[in-house]
Amino acid sequence: MIDLLVAGAGPAGAATAIRAALAGLSVVVVEPRSAPIDKACGEGIAHSAVAYLGRLGVSLDGRPFYGIRYLDAAHHVDARFAAGPGLGVRRTTLHQALVDRLTSLGVPIVDSRVGAITQNTTSVTAAGITARYLAAADGLHSGIRRQLGLAGPPGTTRRGLRQHFHVSPWTDLVEVYWSGLGEAYVTPVADDLVGVAILTSERGTFDSHLDAFPALRRRLRGACPANAVMGAGPLRQRVRARVAGRVLLVGDAAGYVDALTGEGIAVALRTSAELVDCVLKDRPADYEAAWRRVSWECRLLTGSLLWARNRSLLAPRIVPAATLLPGVYSHIVNRLS
């Protein structure tokens, strides 16, 4: 019997498995998809997350960015990072680096689906493998979460669409364009490539949504798309609990508010570290409180911003308020980074 079975080899699952292996635990990862796995996301990794991945022995190739810029039709405000740059990294590049690190540590990645889960007071079995614990890192629409009855009521209908464009980045910041439709995130991921992710509750195509951001449309004029549009969502995922017996949820499977602050990877890494510590101490019941402790600030800030975003009177005032209070805006950005 192994110590930890990890369901899902995305960033949360792979980071959990790497940390567990480095801590001396026996680990197996179950993942039915072939590497590298792509996903519709903003692809900006905060400085703290880049540093954490470095401590895990994961080296990344990407393009540094030095802060966040908010823009609407009439305003813009910059917040530069105090601690150090973040890194714009293609999701496929990030995933391949994580898989390479798993391979270097000798962690098996089993090509299989989890299927039915059974557990008792000392072990849990899934995909034909028995372990002391199971880390469920199977994503936004976690089947394990549903199977164990941990899913909460449906969330909002906001979704994300992402496409890359062959164009030299025009700034060393991640830009967030705001409009009545939603937000468009522009992340430099290479010297000749930017990723554009649009978050909205409205139906439509990526190209039609881009019309809601005329300044961004002008920036992209003449730029060739580098790939097809990818989608993800609904984004809001409510979860009743992160622990069910010897199964612990991590990453998007553990619950998700929204991509507004771009902190999904950083929170997943911090909570994965707490999960491994609970396994090492053989105290799974401690994980719920640990998860809440390390994620509360991001959840609070993201939830508050999303609440304001969903109020018709407040939404148009978000960027003007940040412009009037640049110190407050910069403080929030640096807390999240």
CORTARA-V32490 format. One record per backbone hydrogen bond with DSSP energy under -1.0 kcal/mol. NH is the residue of the N-H (numbers start at 1). CO is the residue of the C=O. E is the energy in kcal/mol with one decimal. If there is no record, write none. Layout:
BEGIN
((NH & CO & E) (NH & CO & E))
END
This chain:
BEGIN
((2 & 130 & -1.6) (4 & 26 & -2.3) (5 & 133 & -2.5) (6 & 28 & -2.9) (7 & 135 & -3.0) (8 & 30 & -2.6) (14 & 10 & -3.4) (15 & 11 & -2.3) (16 & 12 & -2.0) (17 & 13 & -2.4) (18 & 14 & -2.7) (19 & 15 & -2.5) (20 & 16 & -2.4) (21 & 17 & -2.5) (22 & 18 & -2.5) (23 & 19 & -1.4) (24 & 21 & -1.5) (25 & 20 & -2.5) (28 & 4 & -1.7) (29 & 108 & -2.7) (30 & 6 & -3.0) (31 & 110 & -2.7) (41 & 39 & -1.1) (45 & 87 & -2.5) (48 & 337 & -1.7) (50 & 46 & -2.3) (51 & 47 & -2.5) (52 & 48 & -2.0) (53 & 49 & -2.6) (54 & 50 & -2.0) (55 & 51 & -1.8) (56 & 52 & -1.3) (57 & 54 & -1.3) (58 & 53 & -2.8) (63 & 88 & -2.3) (65 & 86 & -1.6) (66 & 172 & -3.2) (68 & 79 & -2.4) (69 & 174 & -2.9) (70 & 77 & -2.4) (71 & 176 & -2.4) (72 & 75 & -2.2) (77 & 70 & -2.1) (79 & 68 & -2.2) (81 & 66 & -2.4) (86 & 65 & -2.5) (87 & 45 & -2.5) (88 & 63 & -3.2) (89 & 43 & -2.5) (94 & 90 & -2.4) (95 & 91 & -2.6) (96 & 92 & -2.3) (97 & 93 & -2.1) (98 & 94 & -2.0) (99 & 95 & -2.5) (100 & 96 & -2.7) (101 & 97 & -1.8) (102 & 98 & -2.2) (103 & 99 & -2.5) (104 & 100 & -2.3) (105 & 101 & -1.5) (106 & 103 & -1.3) (107 & 102 & -2.5) (110 & 29 & -3.6) (112 & 110 & -1.5) (118 & 125 & -2.2) (120 & 123 & -2.7) (124 & 131 & -2.8) (125 & 118 & -3.5) (126 & 129 & -2.2) (127 & 114 & -2.1) (129 & 126 & -2.3) (131 & 124 & -2.8) (132 & 2 & -1.8) (133 & 3 & -1.3) (134 & 246 & -2.4) (135 & 5 & -2.9) (136 & 248 & -2.9) (137 & 7 & -2.3) (142 & 139 & -1.3) (146 & 142 & -1.4) (147 & 143 & -2.7) (148 & 144 & -2.1) (149 & 146 & -1.5) (150 & 145 & -2.6) (152 & 238 & -3.1) (159 & 200 & -2.7) (160 & 232 & -3.1) (161 & 198 & -2.1) (162 & 230 & -2.8) (163 & 196 & -2.2) (165 & 194 & -2.6) (166 & 224 & -3.0) (167 & 165 & -1.2) (174 & 67 & -2.4) (175 & 186 & -1.8) (176 & 69 & -3.1) (177 & 184 & -3.0) (178 & 71 & -3.0) (179 & 182 & -2.1) (183 & 199 & -2.0) (184 & 177 & -2.3) (185 & 197 & -3.4) (186 & 175 & -2.8) (187 & 195 & -2.6) (189 & 193 & -1.9) (190 & 193 & -1.5) (193 & 190 & -1.1) (194 & 165 & -1.9) (195 & 187 & -2.8) (196 & 163 & -2.9) (197 & 185 & -2.5) (198 & 161 & -3.2) (199 & 183 & -2.9) (200 & 159 & -2.1) (209 & 205 & -2.4) (210 & 206 & -2.0) (212 & 209 & -1.9) (213 & 210 & -1.9) (217 & 213 & -2.6) (218 & 214 & -2.2) (219 & 215 & -1.7) (220 & 216 & -1.9) (221 & 218 & -1.1) (223 & 220 & -2.4) (226 & 164 & -3.0) (230 & 162 & -2.5) (232 & 160 & -2.2) (235 & 158 & -2.5) (237 & 256 & -2.9) (240 & 150 & -3.5) (244 & 247 & -2.5) (247 & 244 & -1.6) (248 & 134 & -2.7) (249 & 242 & -2.8) (250 & 136 & -2.5) (254 & 251 & -1.7) (255 & 252 & -1.7) (256 & 237 & -2.0) (267 & 263 & -2.5) (268 & 264 & -2.2) (269 & 265 & -2.4) (270 & 266 & -2.2) (271 & 267 & -2.7) (272 & 268 & -2.0) (273 & 269 & -1.7) (274 & 270 & -1.4) (275 & 271 & -2.2) (276 & 272 & -2.1) (277 & 273 & -2.0) (278 & 274 & -2.1) (279 & 275 & -2.0) (280 & 276 & -2.7) (281 & 277 & -1.9) (283 & 278 & -2.7) (286 & 283 & -1.5) (287 & 284 & -1.7) (290 & 286 & -1.9) (291 & 287 & -3.4) (292 & 288 & -2.1) (293 & 289 & -2.2) (294 & 290 & -2.1) (295 & 291 & -1.1) (296 & 292 & -1.3) (299 & 295 & -2.5) (300 & 296 & -2.9) (301 & 297 & -2.6) (302 & 298 & -2.8) (303 & 299 & -2.6) (304 & 300 & -2.5) (305 & 301 & -2.3) (306 & 302 & -2.7) (307 & 303 & -2.3) (308 & 304 & -2.2) (309 & 305 & -2.4) (310 & 306 & -1.7) (311 & 308 & -1.6) (315 & 311 & -3.1) (317 & 314 & -1.9) (318 & 315 & -1.3) (321 & 317 & -2.2) (322 & 318 & -2.0) (323 & 319 & -2.2) (324 & 320 & -2.1) (325 & 321 & -1.9) (329 & 325 & -2.3) (330 & 326 & -2.8) (331 & 327 & -2.2) (332 & 328 & -2.4) (333 & 329 & -2.4) (334 & 330 & -2.4) (335 & 331 & -2.2) (336 & 332 & -2.1) (337 & 333 & -1.7))
END
